[in-house]
Amino acid sequence: MVVFKLRVTGVLGLALFLSAVPGCGGSSDEAGSGTTPSSAGMAKISAFSGQRLDWKPCAKGQKALCSTVKVPLDYADPGPGNLSIAMYKFPATGKKKGSLLVNPGGPGGPGLEFAAMMARSPLSSSYDIVGFDPRGVGASGQIHCLDDAAHDAYYAAPTAPTTAEGRNQRRQAAKRLAQACGEKHLKLLPHVGTENTARDLEVMRSVLGDRKLNFLGVSYGTLIGQYYAEQYPSRVGRMYLDSVMDPALPLPKIIEDNAASSQQTLERFLDNCVTQKSCQLGGSREQAEQKVLQMVKALDATPVPVASDPRRPVTGSDLREAVLEGVGSAGEWPQLTQALVAAVKRDFSGIRDLADYSHGRGEDGKFSGEDETFLAVACNFASKDDRSHRALDQAIAEATRKSPLFGPLDMFRPCSDWPVASSVTAHEVTADTPEPILLANNSVDPETPLSWAKAAAEGLEDSTLVTNEGAGHGFLDMGPCTGKVMTDYLINGTVPKAGTVCKDTGLGKTGETVGK
């Protein structure tokens, strides 16, 4: 799984009220649906907001400062156990407005790298940039269900099976992964949901001493932001949500929409590719797509070893996942083109590298566990019916009609045997916040279609949606226009006019802003 790749849905569960640090406001004045913590539990929860962070250098020579904050494992019953959430701070380089908490998505994206990237942006002049590893991620109790050898075996079974035997292999591999997660993380799994991560944000806001939460979230991070706004609307400061999730979508609909949007992005990529002499996939988009599908079919029949790791031959499933990984960012299109051109010549090393990256496998053969955290969040918030084998089979069949290349990918099969009961079902997030929320989305996005951003905006009463006429996942780094929209809002509080459209390609071309 790639960071930012989100196909998960969820809903607010329990109500939580947190007392703030003295001088930073009172208790939260909003309650969600579900069981409210007892008064005794409330007293225990309030104690978490008074913690003092002990910032220390993360490593010699680094600008980042590291600390941890304690949060309840179970917000409904905060007594039995706590979690330590890892936090990373890059102090403001200029006049400080406060803290800006940032999240790169996933679920499963670690916080340090993304915070470091944002600290190199103009935002660092006005904010302490604060990243964090959400519960179940990185230094906050990383979910690791399979060892590296078992992880390789998991991906050796086809993730996009096209035969009855392949489908059986996929189901058995998925079941083994789900069982392993239950054996190793049964205590944690029920509590890794998005609504709890939003509550953790409230604890972090409080201990950082900020009156309101300033937040930048990408992809899955936008779902965290929406859940926070729903639970704590009066606490929302400047909130920038980039590549936006629609929290109301059930899992089967997410699978179908992702196939359609990924197909649309693929077509943009191929349109660009065939204009270049180096492409060598055909003279038209249709010819190029057929070339890729022919290679998938051939690899399904006879996987091809690569010199770097002959024990793991490249399969048709690997090629599908490699292309899905590569089309996600226009800046990576040259790398994907190079890998596909080499594949035509029977050199699949570039495809192997892209597929491994999408799985979270490093060059040393070690897995990050991001794919397992992804599933832990996704499966926990898909209803029992929506994650059943029947529902997944139907969704994949519909997805395949929308995208022959990406539709067959069976990413969520472990959810059918997940050891933790589904928590809640999808619903529209609604919030009326004192400050406007800015949403941003590319017009063509393989992971979070523009239609999702439009749907999310309807539930956020004081929000503005800005679009970019470009293809790829992630608005903020597409070009000068998209970057300026983000920084003007977060630094100066400038909300773009409704209907503002950027035209950044993500390919190094100059963009422009068109205000409608």
C-alpha positions, 0 to 999 in steps of 0.5 A: 500500500502506498502512503495516501492510498485510502479506501476506508470509510468510518463514522463517529462513535463515542462522545468525548469531552476534554478539558484544555490546558489552563488559558487554552479554552474549556471543555469540548462542547460537542458530542457524537453518537454512541456511548458517552464515557462515564463521569469517572471515565471523564475525570480520567480523560481530562487528566490527559490534557494537562501533560507536559511535553518533553521535547528532545532532539530526534537524532544528532544533526536533525532539526526535529524535536521528538516527544510522546503524549499519552492517550487512552487506549479506549476513550470509553473506558480510559482506565485500563491502558494508555498509548504513547503517540510519537510527535515530531516538531520542527520549530517555527523559523519566524514569528510563530502563530502557533502549531500546525499539526500535519498528517500525510494520509495512509492510513499508515503514513508515518509523521516524521518524513511528512513533517520534515517536508512541510518544514521546508515549505513557507509554512515553517516561518509561521508555525511549529510544524508538528507531525505525529505517528497515529495509533498503530503507526511507526513509533506509536505501536506499529501494527506488524502482523506478518514477518518479512518472509510471511509478508513475501508469501502473502504477496506471492499469492495473486492480489488480482486473481483471474482464475478459481485457483487464484481466487482461492489462493487469495482468500487463504492468504488474506485469511492467514494475514487477518488471523495473524493480526488477531493473534498479535494485536487483538487488544489494539485493533478495536481502537485504531479507528479514525474517531479515536485518532481525531480525539488524539488530535484534541489531546495533542492540541491541548498539550501543545497549548493552542487555543484552536487546532490548525491542521493540514491533512492529505487523503486519509488525513482529510478524514481525520480532519473531518472527524475532528471538526464533527467532534470539536467544531468550536476548536477548529482553527485553520484546517486545510484538507487536501485530496478529500475523502467522502466519509459517507461512502460504504466500502464497496462504493469506494472500491468501484469509485477508485477503479473508475478514478484510477482508470481516468488517471491512467488514461491521462498518463497514457495520453502523455506517454504516447506523445513521447518518443521514449514511450514505445507503448503504441501510437495511441492511448488505446494501443498503449493500454492494450499493450499493458493488459497483454503484459499482465495476461502474459505475466499471469500465465508465466511470471518473470524473474528479475536479476535483483531477486529471482526468487520473487518473479514479477506477476500480472498482479505486480504489474497492475499494482506497479502501474497504480503506484506510478500513475498516482503522481504526475511527477512519477510518470517518467519513472513509470514510463521507463519501467513500462518501456523496459518491461516491453523488453522483458526487463521487469526490474522497474516494475518489481521496484514499484510493486515493492514500494506499493507494498511497503517493502524496502530494498532490504526486504523489510516491510514497514507494516503500512499495508497492515495498518491500512487494513486495520483501519479500513476493516474496522470501519466497514460494516459486516455486510460490506466487507463480506466475501459476497459484497467484495466479489460484487464490488470487484466485478463492477470495478473491473467493468470500469477498469480492466487493469485496476478493477480486479485488484482485491486489496480488502479481502482480509477484511472478510476474516478480520478478527475485530467486529465492525465498529460503525457504518459510514455517514455524512460528516457535518460541522459548523465551524467558527473558521472556514475550512479549505478543501482542495482536490485535483480534477482527476485523482486516482485515490480521491475523486473530485466527486468525493470532495464535493460531497464532503464540502456539503457537510462542512457548513463553512467550507470552500473547495478549490480545484486544480485541472490536473491529474494525480493524488495530492493538490498542494505540490502540483505547482505554483498555483496550488502551493500558493493557495495552501500557504495563503490560507494557512499563513494569512487566512486568505480563503480563495473565491468560490470556484477558484481553479488552478491549472498546474500539471505536476509536470514542472509547467507553470500554473495559473489561477482562474477565479470564477 
